[in-house]
């Protein structure tokens, strides 16, 4: 599954289409090198050489190499929105939506596993988990809020806390999956994420016998 958006978009003038094509060449060259060599061992010179553009051209699109992490993350966000829309996200119960959301996240990561592993390392080193807006936690929160409003989920703990907890569970599972040696089974991340979700929804405390 190729999750990269097309290089050009309809309705744009020739100048804008050319700019998009150059940006796409730089981005594609960069992520290919990140997979092959690692983020730390890829220089801007390596990227422009593979993209076949002048070094100065790079800075017309990205101020520094770290901006490619932002570009990758934005594409992942857009891909998540598309995949959730394709799976009719929002048409069923909140629990079904949460299950669908974590399943789609697993599919998204599996579809580009090598790039995910390379970029997670770079993402962490650049401090992006701290600096970045937690859009995924917000997505989870909105689903939980709808479930509370529909009387499907308890209002406590707050939807925001549940959303943040789901986000943390997702990142933990993702880093463990990415760190496994050798190719992981496609369903491994899906099963772990669904299991974590069930654990949160069901709770771990046994009822107290009186």
N, C-alpha and C positions, 0 to 999 in steps of 0.2 A: 504494500500500500504506500503510495507516494503522497505524503502529507504536505509537500511544499506547494504553495500557491503558484498559479501561472505567472510567467514573467511579465505579461502585459495584461491590461484590462481594457475592455471595450469602452469607447467614448473618449479616450484620451488622445491628445494630439501627438504628432510624431515625436516632438521633443521629449514629452513626458514618457512616451513608450520607450524611447532610447535610454532615458535615465533609469527607468525600471529594469531594462535589460542589463545595464551595466551593474546596477545594484545587485541584481539576481546573480550575475556572474561572480561578483565579489563574495556574496554570501555562500553560494554553492561551493566555490573554491575553498573558502574558509572552513566550512563544516566538513568537507571531504578531507582536508588536511588535519582537522582536529581528530577525526576518526583514525586516520592513518598514523599520525605522529603524536597526537596528544595536544591539548590546548597550550600547555607551557612551552612545548618545543616547536610551536608554529609561530613564525614571525610575520609581520606585515609584509615584509619583502617576499616571503614564501607565497603569501596570498595573492599579491598583485602579479607575481610571476605566473602562477597557475591561471589566474584570471586573464592574463595577457593585457594588463592595463598599466599605465604609468603609476609610480608610487603616489604622486600627488592626487591622483584620481580617487584613491582610497579615502582620503580625508574630505572629499566632497560628499561622501555618504556616511562615513563613520568617523567620529572624532578620535577614537582609540579602539584598540582591539577588543576591549571589554564591552563595547557597544554591540558586538556581535552576539554576546550572551543575551542582551536585551532583545535583539532581533529574533533570536531563537525562541525565547520565552514568549514573545508576542505571537509568533507563529503557532506555538503550542496552544496558546489561549484561543486563537482563532480556530484551530483545528478542533479543539474541544467543543467550541460552540457549534461548529458545523456537524460534528458527529452526534452531539446531543440532539440537535434539531432533526437530523436524519432518523434518529431512533425515537422520534415523537416524544421528546423530553417535555414534561409538563402536562401530559394527557392522562396520567393515572395517579394513584395514591402517592403520598410522600415517601413511604417505604419503598415502593417500586421505583420511584425516581432516584432515590439514593442508591439502590442496587444497580440501576442502569448507569448512573454517573460513575461509580467506581469500576464497573465493567468496561465502560468506554475509556476511562483513564488507563486501565490495564492494556487495552487494545492499542491505544495511542502510543504507549511506551514500548510495547512489543514490536510495533510496526517499524520503529527506528531505534532498536535497542542499542546498537553500537554508538549512535550519535547521542542517545540519552545518557549512556555511561560517561562518554567524553565530556558532555556539557554539564552533567551534575557535578563532576569534579571541579570544573572551572567556575560553576555557579557558586559552589561553596567557598572556594578560595577567594572569590571576588566579594564575598560578604553579601551577596544578593538575597539569601534567605532572610536577612535582617532588614535590608533596605527596601526590598520589593513589596509592593502592595499585595496583600494576601487575597488575590481574586478568587482562588479556589475555596478558601475558607468562607468567603462571602457567598459563593455559589451554594455551598452546603447550607449556610445559614438561611438563605432564602427558601430552600426546600423545606427545612425544618420549620421555619416560620409559617409556611403554608400548611404544613401538617398540624401545627398547633391550632391555627385558625379553623381548620376543618374538624378539629376534635380527634384527630388521629394520633397525635403525639402529646406527651405531657408538656406543660409550659415550663417546668423546672426539671433539670437545669435550663438556663436560658438558651434560646436558639443560637445566640452568638457563641456561648461556651461550647455547645455541641458542634457547631460549625468549625470552631478552632480545634477541637479535639479530633474531629474527623480529618482535618487537614494535617494534623500532627501524625495521626495513625498512617495516613497515606504516605507522607514523606518517609517515615520510618520503614514502612514496607518497601517503598521504592528503593531506598538506599541499600537495604539488605538484598533485594533482588538484583540490583545493579552490581553489587559486590560479589555475587556468587561466581566462582570460577567456571569457565566454560559456558556453553549455551544453555540457558535455562529453558525449561519446558514452557511453551506458550501460555498454558493455563496456570502456571505457578503463581504469578502475580495476581491474577484474577481471583484465585482461590484464597490467597492471603487477605486481599482487600475485602472480599465478601465475608470472610470469617471475622475480620476485625469489625466490620460493620454490624454483623450479627451480635458480636460480643457487646458492643456499645448499646445496641437496641434492647437486648435482653437483660443486660446487667450480669454481674458475676456473683451476686449475693444470693444465697439460698433463703427461702422464706423462713422466718423464725417460728418454730412450733411453740405454741402456748398451751 
